[in-house]
Amino acid sequence: MRKKILGIVFIAEEIVRKLLSTGDQQRSVAASYRLGHSTTNAIFNETCQEMLASHYELT
Protein backbone atom coordinates (compact mmCIF):
# COMPACT_ATOMS: atom_id res chain seq x y z
CA MET A 1 0.00 0.00 0.00
CA ARG A 2 2.82 2.39 0.88
CA LYS A 3 4.48 1.83 -2.52
CA LYS A 4 1.22 2.65 -4.27
CA ILE A 5 0.87 5.93 -2.34
CA LEU A 6 4.47 6.87 -3.09
CA GLY A 7 3.87 6.12 -6.77
CA ILE A 8 0.83 8.41 -6.83
CA VAL A 9 2.79 11.20 -5.12
CA PHE A 10 5.64 10.77 -7.60
CA ILE A 11 3.27 11.03 -10.58
CA ALA A 12 1.60 14.12 -9.09
CA GLU A 13 4.99 15.77 -8.63
CA GLU A 14 5.99 14.91 -12.19
CA ILE A 15 2.76 16.34 -13.60
CA VAL A 16 3.14 19.62 -11.71
CA ARG A 17 6.83 19.87 -12.58
CA LYS A 18 6.12 19.30 -16.27
CA LEU A 19 3.28 21.84 -16.33
CA LEU A 20 5.32 24.53 -14.59
CA SER A 21 8.60 23.94 -16.41
CA THR A 22 7.37 23.51 -19.97
CA GLY A 23 4.24 25.61 -20.07
CA ASP A 24 2.47 22.84 -21.96
CA GLN A 25 -1.30 22.74 -21.93
CA GLN A 26 -2.87 20.52 -19.31
CA ARG A 27 -4.50 18.40 -22.02
CA SER A 28 -1.15 17.51 -23.61
CA VAL A 29 0.40 16.66 -20.24
CA ALA A 30 -2.67 14.57 -19.39
CA ALA A 31 -2.29 12.67 -22.65
CA SER A 32 1.39 11.97 -21.99
CA TYR A 33 0.46 10.33 -18.65
CA ARG A 34 -2.72 8.74 -20.06
CA LEU A 35 -4.93 10.66 -17.65
CA GLY A 36 -8.05 12.68 -18.21
CA HIS A 37 -7.59 16.43 -18.41
CA SER A 38 -9.92 16.93 -15.42
CA THR A 39 -7.76 14.55 -13.36
CA THR A 40 -4.63 16.44 -14.34
CA ASN A 41 -6.33 19.73 -13.51
CA ALA A 42 -7.34 18.45 -10.06
CA ILE A 43 -3.83 17.15 -9.34
CA PHE A 44 -2.28 20.45 -10.41
CA ASN A 45 -4.71 22.60 -8.40
CA GLU A 46 -4.49 20.50 -5.22
CA THR A 47 -0.70 20.25 -5.35
CA CYS A 48 -0.21 23.98 -5.94
CA GLN A 49 -2.69 24.82 -3.19
CA GLU A 50 -0.79 22.62 -0.72
CA MET A 51 2.55 24.10 -1.78
CA LEU A 52 1.31 27.67 -1.33
CA ALA A 53 -0.76 27.04 1.81
CA SER A 54 2.18 27.34 4.17
CA HIS A 55 3.37 30.51 2.49
CA TYR A 56 0.01 32.24 2.42
CA GLU A 57 -1.50 30.41 5.42
CA LEU A 58 -4.41 29.06 3.38
CA THR A 59 -6.58 26.29 4.74
C-alpha positions as CSV (number, residue, x, y, z in Angstrom):
1,M,0.0,0.0,0.0
2,R,2.8,2.4,0.9
3,K,4.5,1.8,-2.5
4,K,1.2,2.7,-4.3
5,I,0.9,5.9,-2.3
6,L,4.5,6.9,-3.1
7,G,3.9,6.1,-6.8
8,I,0.8,8.4,-6.8
9,V,2.8,11.2,-5.1
10,F,5.6,10.8,-7.6
11,I,3.3,11.0,-10.6
12,A,1.6,14.1,-9.1
13,E,5.0,15.8,-8.6
14,E,6.0,14.9,-12.2
15,I,2.8,16.3,-13.6
16,V,3.1,19.6,-11.7
17,R,6.8,19.9,-12.6
18,K,6.1,19.3,-16.3
19,L,3.3,21.8,-16.3
20,L,5.3,24.5,-14.6
21,S,8.6,23.9,-16.4
22,T,7.4,23.5,-20.0
23,G,4.2,25.6,-20.1
24,D,2.5,22.8,-22.0
25,Q,-1.3,22.7,-21.9
26,Q,-2.9,20.5,-19.3
27,R,-4.5,18.4,-22.0
28,S,-1.2,17.5,-23.6
29,V,0.4,16.7,-20.2
30,A,-2.7,14.6,-19.4
31,A,-2.3,12.7,-22.7
32,S,1.4,12.0,-22.0
33,Y,0.5,10.3,-18.7
34,R,-2.7,8.7,-20.1
35,L,-4.9,10.7,-17.6
36,G,-8.1,12.7,-18.2
37,H,-7.6,16.4,-18.4
38,S,-9.9,16.9,-15.4
39,T,-7.8,14.6,-13.4
40,T,-4.6,16.4,-14.3
41,N,-6.3,19.7,-13.5
42,A,-7.3,18.4,-10.1
43,I,-3.8,17.2,-9.3
44,F,-2.3,20.4,-10.4
45,N,-4.7,22.6,-8.4
46,E,-4.5,20.5,-5.2
47,T,-0.7,20.3,-5.4
48,C,-0.2,24.0,-5.9
49,Q,-2.7,24.8,-3.2
50,E,-0.8,22.6,-0.7
51,M,2.5,24.1,-1.8
52,L,1.3,27.7,-1.3
53,A,-0.8,27.0,1.8
54,S,2.2,27.3,4.2
55,H,3.4,30.5,2.5
56,Y,0.0,32.2,2.4
57,E,-1.5,30.4,5.4
58,L,-4.4,29.1,3.4
59,T,-6.6,26.3,4.7
